[in-house]
């Protein structure tokens, strides 16, 4: 059985821990170094909006921390992110970082956020969240 590798965006990471999905041994998860911080920012926004309690948000954060995800922020990934942002006229590198990691290290991108999924079109393969269920 070969290992499949998927890049996650922060929306997908939050969903993964909310739903208690445990990716199988044949799956490896990857993301840029900012992945957990970006996911934590989503939880903070939900807490401030009254959509979740602080306790629940911090429990999800603990689950995210315990999940095996290879975080990448090497020179090659950062340069690829730069090139993508410049080529596409993007104002910042955030989405480009996720796409760069997916291009260089993954079989596909699990994009829970619609903006990233749209930007990924024609750059990387976007796969449905269900691939994480094994």
N, C-alpha and C positions, 0 to 999 in steps of 0.2 A: 504494500500500500504506500503510495507516494504522499508526501506532505504537501498540502495546499496552503498557500500563504495569502492572507488578505489584509489589506490596509483598512483601518477604521477611521472614521471621522468622529468628533466628540458626541454627536447626536447618536450615532450607532453604539458607541461605548456606553453611554448612559442607558440606552434601551437594553443593551446586553445585560447589565447588572440589575436593572429594574425587573426584567423578565426572568432573571436567574438562569440564563442560558449558560451552559458549560460546554464550550467548544471541545470537540473530540480530540483525541491524541494525534489525529492526522491533520489538524489545523494549527497553523501558526499565525498569530496576530501581530501586525506591525503598525507603527504610526510615527509621526514626527515627535520630537521631544516635548512639544507643547500639548500633546494630546490630553494628558490627565489634567493639566491646568485649564485647558479649554472646556473640558467636560465639567470640571468643578465650577467654572464660571456659569455654565448652564444651570447647575444646581443652585448656585447663589441667586441667579435671576429668578428662578422658580420660587425660592424661599422668600425673596423680597416681594414678589407678586402675590404671595399668600397661597401658592398652588401646592406647596409642600412645607412640612415643618423643618426646622433646622436639624432636629434629631434624625428625621428620615433622610435628609440630604447628606448628613455626615455618615450615616450608615451606608448609603450608596457609595460615598467616597471611599469608605473602607473596603467595600467589595471591589471597586475599581483598582485600588492599590494592590489587592491580593490577586488580581487577574494577571496571568502571564501575557505581557505584551512587550514585544521588542521595540524599544523607542530609538529612533535614529535621528541624528542631527549632524552627520559628518559633512565634511567639506563638499563632497560630490553632490549630496542631497541638497545642500544649501545653494550650490551653484545652479543646479537644475531648477530649483524653485525660482531663483533670480531670472533665469532665462525664460521660464514659462510666464512669469509676471510681465516681463518686458515685452515678450512676443504678443501677449494678449492684451496689453494696455491696462493691466490691473494696477490699482493704487497701492496695494500692499502685498506682502508675501504669504499671508496666512493660508489661503486656499491653495496657493502654489506649493506650499510645503507638503500638504497632504497628497497632492497629485504627484509631486516629485518622488516621495517615498513609494507611492503605488507603482509608478513607472519603473523604479529601480529595484524594488524589493518584493513585489507582490504579483499574484495572479489576477487580482482584481481589487476594486475599491468598494467597500460597503459604505455608501454615503447616505446617511439618514437625513442630512440637510439638503433641501431642494436646490439651493444656490450652488453648492459644491457639485451636486450631481449634474446640474446643467453645465457648469464649467468643465467638468470631466469629459463631457461628450466629445469624441474624436481624439481625446488625449490618452485616456485609460479606459479599461473595461469596468463599467459599473455593474456590480452584482447585487442581487436581492439579499436582504438581511437573513433570509431563510438558509443561506449557505452555511451560516454559523451554527446552525442546529445539527449539522453533521448529517 
